[in-house]
Amino acid sequence: MRYPPALTQLIRELGRLPGIGPKSAQRLAFHLFNQPDDDVRGLAEALLNAKGSLRQCEVCFNITDEARCAVCTDPQRTQAIVCVVEEPADLLAIERSGEYDGLYHVLHGALSPMNGVGPDQLTIQPLLARLKDVEEVILATATTVEGEATAMYLARLLGEIKVPTSRIAYGLPVGGDLEYVDEVTLGRAISNRRMV
């Protein structure tokens, strides 16, 4: 059965979102079709409003509606530490932990030569330019191949300019049972153990 062109276009556009496959896009399209007009209009207006009013912070490249984000303008933040993350969602995750009170730098991706993402496509040069009074850079990229490559690349660059650099620890989740943890995670937990 062929869908009407408007429905086909909606499914196609929804399918372009990250993490949304063809089946999910189809489910979302049917869900939106069954919603009241006011709800769909509200969603469309929220999308347009966000796209029109949000931008990247001029310092750390977080998402904001001002020239500088709330983190960069907070005088209570520790100014001498910068945590480097891949995406704004990573920054929010660290903030939710409540364990970090320094500044951030958002790369907006990770090195991935296979996908055409090199150092020039990330915000690496602005990071290097803001490190004058920084005492430590924390590399908090993902533990994927791309995230690890990005961390190694940054560690080398930061080492050349003598900026103390650390990497976030990784290993076992809190409350996890050892028997259910994969071998790589368990191996990293052993390798990155600390004295108590």
C-alpha positions as CSV (number, residue, x, y, z in Angstrom):
1,M,0.0,0.0,0.0
2,R,1.2,3.5,-0.9
3,Y,1.0,6.2,1.7
4,P,-0.2,9.7,0.7
5,P,2.7,12.0,-0.3
6,A,2.4,14.2,2.8
7,L,2.6,11.1,5.1
8,T,5.5,9.7,3.2
9,Q,7.3,13.0,3.5
10,L,6.6,13.2,7.3
11,I,7.9,9.7,7.7
12,R,11.0,10.5,5.7
13,E,11.8,13.7,7.7
14,L,11.2,11.9,11.0
15,G,13.5,9.1,9.9
16,R,16.4,11.6,9.5
17,L,16.5,12.2,13.2
18,P,19.2,10.4,15.1
19,G,18.2,7.1,16.6
20,I,14.9,7.0,14.6
21,G,14.7,4.1,12.1
22,P,12.0,3.6,9.5
23,K,9.6,1.8,11.9
24,S,9.9,4.4,14.6
25,A,9.5,7.2,12.1
26,Q,6.3,5.5,10.9
27,R,5.0,5.1,14.4
28,L,5.8,8.8,15.2
29,A,4.0,10.0,12.0
30,F,0.9,8.0,12.8
31,H,1.0,9.3,16.4
32,L,1.3,12.9,15.3
33,F,-1.5,12.4,12.8
34,N,-3.8,11.3,15.6
35,Q,-3.0,14.2,17.9
36,P,-5.2,17.3,18.2
37,D,-4.2,20.2,15.8
38,D,-3.2,22.4,18.7
39,D,-0.7,19.8,20.0
40,V,0.9,19.4,16.6
41,R,1.0,23.1,16.1
42,G,2.6,23.5,19.5
43,L,5.3,21.0,18.6
44,A,5.9,22.7,15.3
45,E,6.1,26.1,17.0
46,A,8.5,24.8,19.6
47,L,10.8,23.4,16.9
48,L,10.8,26.7,15.0
49,N,11.3,28.7,18.2
50,A,14.2,26.6,19.3
51,K,15.8,26.7,15.9
52,G,15.4,30.5,15.7
53,S,16.4,31.5,19.3
54,L,19.1,29.0,20.3
55,R,22.8,29.3,19.4
56,Q,26.2,28.1,20.5
57,C,27.8,29.8,23.5
58,E,30.7,32.0,22.2
59,V,33.0,30.6,24.8
60,C,32.3,26.9,25.3
61,F,29.9,26.1,22.4
62,N,27.2,24.8,24.7
63,I,23.6,25.5,23.5
64,T,22.2,28.8,24.8
65,D,19.8,31.6,24.0
66,E,22.4,34.3,25.0
67,A,25.9,35.1,23.8
68,R,27.3,33.2,26.8
69,C,25.7,30.2,28.5
70,A,24.7,29.9,32.1
71,V,27.8,27.9,33.0
72,C,30.2,30.4,31.5
73,T,28.6,33.4,33.2
74,D,28.3,31.7,36.6
75,P,30.9,33.4,38.9
76,Q,30.7,30.4,41.3
77,R,32.2,28.0,38.8
78,T,35.8,27.0,39.1
79,Q,37.5,28.9,36.3
80,A,40.8,26.9,36.2
81,I,39.3,23.5,35.1
82,V,37.7,22.8,31.7
83,C,35.9,19.6,31.0
84,V,35.8,18.7,27.3
85,V,32.7,16.8,26.1
86,E,31.5,15.7,22.7
87,E,28.0,17.0,22.8
88,P,25.8,19.4,24.8
89,A,23.9,16.3,26.1
90,D,27.2,15.1,27.7
91,L,27.5,18.4,29.5
92,L,24.0,18.0,30.9
93,A,24.7,14.5,32.1
94,I,27.8,15.6,34.0
95,E,25.9,18.5,35.5
96,R,23.2,16.1,36.7
97,S,25.8,14.3,38.7
98,G,26.4,17.3,40.9
99,E,30.1,16.4,41.2
100,Y,31.7,19.0,38.9
101,D,31.8,22.7,39.3
102,G,34.3,23.8,36.6
103,L,33.8,25.0,33.0
104,Y,33.1,23.1,29.9
105,H,34.1,22.9,26.2
106,V,31.7,21.2,23.7
107,L,33.4,19.8,20.6
108,H,30.2,19.0,18.7
109,G,31.4,15.6,17.7
110,A,34.3,13.3,17.7
111,L,37.1,12.6,15.3
112,S,35.9,10.2,12.6
113,P,37.9,10.2,9.4
114,M,35.6,7.6,7.9
115,N,32.7,10.0,8.2
116,G,34.8,13.0,7.2
117,V,35.1,14.5,10.7
118,G,38.6,15.8,11.3
119,P,40.0,18.3,13.8
120,D,38.8,21.2,11.6
121,Q,35.2,20.1,11.9
122,L,35.3,20.2,15.7
123,T,35.8,23.2,18.1
124,I,39.4,22.2,18.9
125,Q,41.1,25.5,17.9
126,P,38.8,27.6,20.1
127,L,39.5,25.2,23.0
128,L,43.3,25.7,22.6
129,A,42.8,29.5,22.5
130,R,41.0,29.6,25.9
131,L,43.5,27.6,28.0
132,K,45.8,30.5,29.1
133,D,44.9,30.3,32.9
134,V,43.6,26.8,32.9
135,E,45.2,24.4,35.4
136,E,43.6,21.2,34.2
137,V,41.6,19.9,31.2
138,I,39.4,16.9,31.8
139,L,38.8,14.8,28.7
140,A,35.2,13.4,29.0
141,T,34.7,11.9,25.5
142,A,32.9,8.7,25.0
143,T,34.6,5.3,25.3
144,T,33.8,4.6,21.6
145,V,36.6,4.2,19.1
146,E,35.9,7.8,17.9
147,G,35.8,9.2,21.5
148,E,39.0,7.4,22.4
149,A,40.7,8.7,19.3
150,T,39.6,12.2,20.1
151,A,40.8,12.0,23.7
152,M,44.2,10.7,22.5
153,Y,44.5,13.5,19.9
154,L,43.6,16.2,22.4
155,A,45.9,14.7,25.1
156,R,48.8,14.9,22.6
157,L,48.0,18.5,21.6
158,L,47.6,19.6,25.3
159,G,50.8,17.8,26.2
160,E,52.7,19.8,23.6
161,I,51.5,23.0,25.2
162,K,52.1,21.7,28.7
163,V,48.5,21.8,29.9
164,P,47.8,19.2,32.7
165,T,45.3,16.8,31.2
166,S,43.2,14.0,32.8
167,R,40.7,11.5,31.4
168,I,37.5,10.6,33.1
169,A,37.5,7.1,34.8
170,Y,35.3,4.4,33.4
171,G,34.4,0.9,34.5
172,L,31.7,-0.6,36.5
173,P,28.3,1.1,37.0
174,V,27.2,1.7,40.6
175,G,25.0,-1.1,41.7
176,G,26.1,-3.5,38.9
177,D,26.9,-7.1,39.4
178,L,30.3,-8.3,38.2
179,E,28.9,-11.4,36.5
180,Y,26.8,-9.3,34.1
181,V,29.5,-6.8,33.1
182,D,31.2,-7.3,29.7
183,E,34.9,-8.1,29.6
184,V,36.1,-4.8,28.2
185,T,34.3,-2.8,30.9
186,L,35.6,-5.1,33.6
187,G,39.1,-4.9,32.3
188,R,39.0,-1.1,32.3
189,A,37.7,-1.1,35.8
190,I,40.6,-3.2,36.9
191,S,43.2,-1.2,35.0
192,N,41.8,2.2,36.3
193,R,41.4,1.1,39.9
194,R,42.4,3.6,42.6
195,M,43.6,3.3,46.2
196,V,41.0,3.7,49.0
